[in-house]
Amino acid sequence: MKRFIFSLAIVVVSAPFLARGQQPTAEPGFTPLFDGKTLDGWQGGKDGYIVEDSCIVSQPKGSGNLATVKEYGDFHLKFEFKLTPGANNGIGIRVPDEKPGERLDPAFKGMEIQVLDDANDRYKNIKEWQHHGSVYGVVPAKTGFLKPAGEWNSEEIIAKGKQIKVILNGETIVDADVAKASENGTLDGKEHPGLKRDSGHICFCGHGAEVWFRNMRIKELK
């Protein structure tokens, strides 16, 4: 009888805690980008993303660009993500509208912050500007702060003018002026017209892999 009462107490105490854990993180000054239940407020490649366990999950098939309906200029974005082995995605920022039937490349039309399981053997020969957290093709990120596939990471992206900062698990891995970084040409040797943009959509850049995202919230900077 005592064992039953003890077990029941655990269930009663734990249930409210679990329910709270399923809700998007509330933080003063920040607005949730995802309600934890639907893709309301998002547009584009919804066929490649599902909502599961209060997360947005990119799918191996059909995962194109899923973008916010709203556009953002200067902002502070916070989120958590979990990679599957060898997974590849990205966070596009200041991305323009896609034309009907078009899938633009956020890495060039806007900017793409890499989301990549770069410790996986398949990426052992990638360029420095392809590592997780890098501004793709433009600014390389410091490495060694990404948790193994299957574990949750926290990340922040702060865009203020041309200054882009990326914080991974509490460590600043990028803090650069993209205009200065590209004034003598970009590291990948390609044109990046999106570097000149001051605002646009935030998007997931699906690259055919399963990646989990949760607790997405944003503060617009003035």
Secondary structure, DSSP 4 states (H G I P E B T S, - for coil): -HHHHHHHHHHHHHHHHHHHHTSPPP-TT-EES--SS--TTEEE-GGGEEEETTEEEE-SSS--EEEESS-BSSEEEEEEEEEPTT-EEEEEEEEPPPPTT----HHHHSEEEEEE-TTSGGGTT--GGGSTT-BTTTBPPP-S-PPPTTSEEEEEEEEETTEEEEEETTEEEEEEEHHHHTTT--TTSS--GGGG-S-BEEEEE--SS-EEEEEEEEEE--
